[in-house]
Amino acid sequence: MSTYSVDSQQSLLEGVRFLSSPHCDVRPAGVDIELIVLHSISLPPGQFGADAVERLFLGTLDPASHPSFADLAGVRVSSHLFIRRDGEVIQFVPLQQRAWHAGQSSWQGREACNDFSIGIELEGSDYVPYDLAQYAALNAVLQALYQAYPILDRSRVVGHAEIAPGRKTDPGPAFDWARVHNRA
């Protein structure tokens, strides 16, 4: 299993590929990272292994390249991290920057979760079981984040569905929370 650490100077996860997304900005002054939001994504929906997710986060996805991409024209979205089915981790936004992953959201009565969260996208969909390599990579990433940001722990790891109920369903019922929450 891989282990990771956070380069506090660059706010990057060491040992992963970094592709700089333009879809981010500065967190509000005085706002600390207090939450980790797990998402799922596949482009085209239900298909894995292509580079469409990378292109979406980089702002280079051609909406005409697949019929399902038409609704993504002009969308500006990103995530801090993306974990592929094989466990490869790719970073798109430095952790201290605000990625645009949560949209309209609320956690414990606090609005605008992008301001104080780290977004992790898992290559998947609501009803397709996630790969064991993804859980291993996710747990290694979480350990690095817990070490870098001591306020973070398992109680501060939530699904997109929890912060945007009725609007989002990911990471979905196929996600096995016990594989995350039973880890030390």
Secondary structure by P-SEA (a helix, b strand, c coil): cbbbbbcccccccccbbbbbbcccccccccccccbbbbbbbbccccccccaaaaaaaaccccccccccccccccbbbbbcbbbcccbbbbbcccccccccccccccccccccccccbbbbbccccccbbbbaaaaaaaaaaaaaaaaacccccccccccccccccccccccccccccccccccc
